[in-house]
């Protein structure tokens, strides 16, 4: 299996987080669109840390399941 991480996520620009995020709490995931390897995801509390890179299709399926309320904690 190929490791899909970016060690220095701060080196990339264009990160975004959900408009539903609380800007003060800092407990958010940020994603980067348009990356050739897939969809990088990082912790907003550690923007210079590593990011996980998910295959685009897998990320789209995850987001669709969240929006449809198909996932439980």
MDTraj code that builds the backbone (N, CA, C; nanometers):
import mdtraj as md
import numpy as np

residues = "UNK UNK UNK UNK UNK UNK UNK UNK UNK UNK UNK UNK UNK UNK UNK UNK UNK UNK UNK UNK UNK UNK UNK UNK UNK UNK UNK UNK UNK UNK UNK UNK UNK UNK UNK UNK UNK UNK UNK UNK UNK UNK UNK UNK UNK UNK UNK UNK UNK UNK UNK UNK UNK UNK UNK UNK UNK UNK UNK UNK UNK UNK UNK UNK UNK UNK UNK UNK UNK UNK UNK UNK UNK".split()
xyz = np.array([
    [0.0845, -0.1184, 0.0000],
    [0.0000, 0.0000, 0.0000],
    [0.0887, 0.1242, 0.0000],
    [0.0549, 0.2210, -0.0808],
    [0.1294, 0.3454, -0.0894],
    [0.0928, 0.4361, 0.0267],
    [0.1957, 0.4893, 0.0923],
    [0.1698, 0.5851, 0.2003],
    [0.1224, 0.7145, 0.1372],
    [0.0147, 0.7648, 0.1857],
    [-0.0422, 0.8871, 0.1300],
    [-0.0453, 0.9949, 0.2372],
    [0.0697, 1.0570, 0.2559],
    [0.0790, 1.1688, 0.3497],
    [0.1619, 1.2793, 0.2879],
    [0.1402, 1.3988, 0.3365],
    [0.2236, 1.5144, 0.3048],
    [0.2777, 1.5598, 0.4391],
    [0.4075, 1.5534, 0.4574],
    [0.4667, 1.5811, 0.5881],
    [0.4569, 1.7280, 0.6280],
    [0.4754, 1.8214, 0.5345],
    [0.4703, 1.9644, 0.5658],
    [0.3521, 2.0269, 0.4935],
    [0.2351, 2.0139, 0.5515],
    [0.1130, 2.0623, 0.4876],
    [0.1124, 2.2140, 0.4694],
    [0.1873, 2.2862, 0.5514],
    [0.1904, 2.4325, 0.5409],
    [0.2567, 2.4783, 0.4112],
    [0.3321, 2.3896, 0.3468],
    [0.3992, 2.4257, 0.2219],
    [0.3004, 2.4414, 0.1061],
    [0.1787, 2.3943, 0.1242],
    [0.0767, 2.4035, 0.0199],
    [-0.0211, 2.5156, 0.0530],
    [-0.0671, 2.5856, -0.0483],
    [-0.1633, 2.6940, -0.0247],
    [-0.2999, 2.6547, -0.0803],
    [-0.4019, 2.7200, -0.0309],
    [-0.5370, 2.6975, -0.0790],
    [-0.6228, 2.6102, 0.0103],
    [-0.5809, 2.5884, 0.1345],
    [-0.6585, 2.5067, 0.2280],
    [-0.7912, 2.5749, 0.2580],
    [-0.8955, 2.4958, 0.2798],
    [-1.0267, 2.5512, 0.3167],
    [-1.0905, 2.4606, 0.4211],
    [-1.1845, 2.5180, 0.4941],
    [-1.2627, 2.4383, 0.5885],
    [-1.4092, 2.4710, 0.5684],
    [-1.4931, 2.3926, 0.6275],
    [-1.6368, 2.4072, 0.6105],
    [-1.6845, 2.5446, 0.6567],
    [-1.7830, 2.5963, 0.5875],
    [-1.8437, 2.7231, 0.6300],
    [-1.9209, 2.7048, 0.7601],
    [-1.9439, 2.5814, 0.8013],
    [-2.0131, 2.5520, 0.9273],
    [-1.9165, 2.5467, 1.0453],
    [-1.7867, 2.5645, 1.0192],
    [-1.6852, 2.5570, 1.1252],
    [-1.6915, 2.6791, 1.2143],
    [-1.6558, 2.6605, 1.3382],
    [-1.6416, 2.7712, 1.4316],
    [-1.4975, 2.8193, 1.4213],
    [-1.4763, 2.9387, 1.3723],
    [-1.3407, 2.9896, 1.3510],
    [-1.2610, 3.0048, 1.4796],
    [-1.3267, 3.0104, 1.5933],
    [-1.2563, 3.0315, 1.7194],
    [-1.2135, 2.9018, 1.7871],
    [-1.2833, 2.7933, 1.7620],
    [-1.2544, 2.6681, 1.8324],
    [-1.1279, 2.6002, 1.7817],
    [-1.0996, 2.6107, 1.6537],
    [-0.9797, 2.5496, 1.5992],
    [-0.9851, 2.3982, 1.5903],
    [-1.1016, 2.3405, 1.6043],
    [-1.1155, 2.1945, 1.5971],
    [-1.1777, 2.1558, 1.4635],
    [-1.1072, 2.1857, 1.3575],
    [-1.1627, 2.1637, 1.2247],
    [-1.0668, 2.0838, 1.1379],
    [-1.1238, 2.0209, 1.0393],
    [-1.0438, 1.9622, 0.9333],
    [-1.0390, 2.0621, 0.8196],
    [-0.9265, 2.0679, 0.7529],
    [-0.9126, 2.1518, 0.6348],
    [-0.8780, 2.0619, 0.5174],
    [-0.9304, 2.0950, 0.4003],
    [-0.9029, 2.0169, 0.2804],
    [-0.8424, 2.1071, 0.1743],
    [-0.7730, 2.0440, 0.0812],
    [-0.7095, 2.1160, -0.0290],
    [-0.7614, 2.0575, -0.1589],
    [-0.8284, 2.1380, -0.2377],
    [-0.8824, 2.0923, -0.3658],
    [-0.7758, 2.1009, -0.4747],
    [-0.7870, 2.0144, -0.5735],
    [-0.7026, 2.0232, -0.6913],
    [-0.5644, 1.9623, -0.6798],
    [-0.5370, 1.8873, -0.5748],
    [-0.4055, 1.8234, -0.5605],
    [-0.4020, 1.7001, -0.6507],
    [-0.2931, 1.6781, -0.7248],
    [-0.2894, 1.5668, -0.8202],
    [-0.2948, 1.4274, -0.7570],
    [-0.2567, 1.4146, -0.6306],
    [-0.2530, 1.2825, -0.5666],
    [-0.3850, 1.2441, -0.5005],
    [-0.4798, 1.3372, -0.4917],
    [-0.6070, 1.3101, -0.4244],
    [-0.6508, 1.4309, -0.3445],
    [-0.7109, 1.4066, -0.2280],
    [-0.7614, 1.5152, -0.1432],
    [-0.6845, 1.5150, -0.0114],
    [-0.5909, 1.6102, 0.0048],
    [-0.5207, 1.6220, 0.1329],
    [-0.6142, 1.6778, 0.2402],
    [-0.6020, 1.6229, 0.3612],
    [-0.6830, 1.6648, 0.4759],
    [-0.5886, 1.6845, 0.5936],
    [-0.6001, 1.7991, 0.6614],
    [-0.5131, 1.8266, 0.7762],
    [-0.5944, 1.8777, 0.8937],
    [-0.5318, 1.8790, 1.0098],
    [-0.5907, 1.9293, 1.1334],
    [-0.5647, 2.0793, 1.1400],
    [-0.6682, 2.1592, 1.1552],
    [-0.6509, 2.3047, 1.1585],
    [-0.5692, 2.3516, 1.2785],
    [-0.5623, 2.2702, 1.3838],
    [-0.4819, 2.3079, 1.5010],
    [-0.3328, 2.2890, 1.4759],
    [-0.2973, 2.2168, 1.3703],
    [-0.1572, 2.1889, 1.3397],
    [-0.1335, 2.2064, 1.1895],
    [-0.1466, 2.3297, 1.1376],
    [-0.1371, 2.3502, 0.9933],
    [-0.0005, 2.3162, 0.9338],
    [0.1030, 2.3157, 1.0142],
    [0.2356, 2.2805, 0.9646],
    [0.2671, 2.1333, 0.9767],
    [0.1752, 2.0592, 1.0337],
    [0.1962, 1.9155, 1.0509],
    [0.1629, 1.8393, 0.9245],
    [0.1529, 1.7088, 0.9365],
    [0.1250, 1.6272, 0.8184],
    [-0.0218, 1.6335, 0.7766],
    [-0.0446, 1.5983, 0.6526],
    [-0.1802, 1.5856, 0.5995],
    [-0.1956, 1.4445, 0.5444],
    [-0.3119, 1.3881, 0.5618],
    [-0.3447, 1.2602, 0.4993],
    [-0.4015, 1.2888, 0.3612],
    [-0.3669, 1.2059, 0.2639],
    [-0.4177, 1.2246, 0.1282],
    [-0.5085, 1.1067, 0.0943],
    [-0.6347, 1.1374, 0.0699],
    [-0.7337, 1.0348, 0.0379],
    [-0.7593, 1.0329, -0.1124],
    [-0.7827, 0.9151, -0.1698],
    [-0.8202, 0.9097, -0.3115],
    [-0.9462, 0.9932, -0.3342],
    [-0.9516, 1.0632, -0.4455],
    [-1.0637, 1.1544, -0.4725],
    [-1.1992, 1.0852, -0.4654],
    [-1.2100, 0.9661, -0.5225],
    [-1.3372, 0.8936, -0.5201],
    [-1.3790, 0.8538, -0.3801],
    [-1.2831, 0.8109, -0.2998],
    [-1.3119, 0.7741, -0.1613],
    [-1.3567, 0.8933, -0.0796],
    [-1.2918, 1.0074, -0.1012],
    [-1.3297, 1.1291, -0.0290],
    [-1.4709, 1.1724, -0.0678],
    [-1.5021, 1.1664, -0.1976],
    [-1.6357, 1.2047, -0.2443],
    [-1.7424, 1.1142, -0.1826],
    [-1.7139, 0.9855, -0.1721],
    [-1.8087, 0.8921, -0.1101],
    [-1.8277, 0.9228, 0.0377],
    [-1.7187, 0.9548, 0.1071],
    [-1.7259, 0.9900, 0.2489],
    [-1.8115, 1.1150, 0.2694],
    [-1.7856, 1.2189, 0.1913],
    [-1.8611, 1.3438, 0.2045],
    [-2.0089, 1.3198, 0.1747],
    [-2.0392, 1.2417, 0.0727],
    [-2.1789, 1.2120, 0.0393],
    [-2.2478, 1.1383, 0.1539],
    [-2.1777, 1.0451, 0.2172],
    [-2.2355, 0.9708, 0.3296],
    [-2.2605, 1.0621, 0.4492],
    [-2.1686, 1.1548, 0.4751],
    [-2.1874, 1.2505, 0.5850],
    [-2.3096, 1.3373, 0.5576],
    [-2.3183, 1.3905, 0.4371],
    [-2.4312, 1.4776, 0.4024],
    [-2.5651, 1.4048, 0.4094],
    [-2.5642, 1.2759, 0.3785],
    [-2.6878, 1.1970, 0.3796],
    [-2.7219, 1.1436, 0.5186],
    [-2.6352, 1.1704, 0.6171],
    [-2.6596, 1.1231, 0.7529],
    [-2.6429, 0.9725, 0.7679],
    [-2.5622, 0.9128, 0.6820],
    [-2.5450, 0.7675, 0.6830],
    [-2.4390, 0.7187, 0.7812],
    [-2.3662, 0.8077, 0.8437],
    [-2.2596, 0.7689, 0.9359],
    [-2.3006, 0.8005, 1.0788],
    [-2.2604, 0.7165, 1.1704],
    [-2.2872, 0.7428, 1.3115],
    [-2.1563, 0.7377, 1.3887],
    [-2.1544, 0.8040, 1.5016],
    [-2.0336, 0.8093, 1.5836],
    [-2.0408, 0.7052, 1.6913],
])
top = md.Topology()
chain = top.add_chain()
for i, resn in enumerate(residues, 1):
    res = top.add_residue(resn, chain, resSeq=i)
    for name in ("N", "CA", "C"):
        top.add_atom(name, md.element.get_by_symbol(name[0]), res)
traj = md.Trajectory(xyz[None], top)
